[in-house]
Amino acid sequence: MAIQYRHNEIEWHLFFELRHGTGYRHGSEGYTDAWAIHQYPSSGNNLRVAYEIKVFRNDFLREIKNTRKRRMALRYSNYFWCIAAAGVAKPDEIPAECGLIVVEGLEHKKVIEAPYRDSCPPTWQFVASVVRSAKRKTI
């Protein structure tokens, strides 16, 4: 997968389907398809990267219209990438705060560079979600 090649396990922690919070109350039910954090501030400045993964065009178009999920992912990341199968997303449809990686077979190509953004400190709900996800990875 294109994401795993970008984040080696020695320096990064990578989570798939990371919820934005805990519980099922309003506001916590969303998730980010993939989220990575660099674990060494001396070399990676604890960078955080969020990914939205799209395989079908209609799913991509629906996601672009509904900004709530992307807004939460942007809140806790320095970079936001849309990873899409070839033909799913057009470069002119990608929001300014996002980058685009196109995947075709085993090949992946950066089409639009994701801009760096400062991000908010995480909430305790988000931290708890990361801890839960990390625990699931080890079981």
TACORVEN-V117484 format. One line per field, one symbol per residue. phi: phi as a letter, one per 20 degrees, with the letter a starting at -180 (. if undefined). burial: 1 if it has 24 or more other ideal C-beta (glycine too) atoms within 12 Angstrom, else 0. A space follows every 10 residues. Layout:
BEGIN
phi->???
burial->???
END
This chain:
BEGIN
phi->.gfffecfff dcddcdlefe admcfgndff bdgbbccfed ffdcllfccd cddcddffff fffffeegff gfffgdcecc dedcfgnece gfeefgeddc dddcmeeccf ecffffcfcf ffefffgfff fgfffffee
burial->0110011000 0111100111 1000000001 1111111100 0000001111 1111000001 0011000011 1111111111 1111100110 0001101111 1110000100 1101000010 0000110011 001000000
END
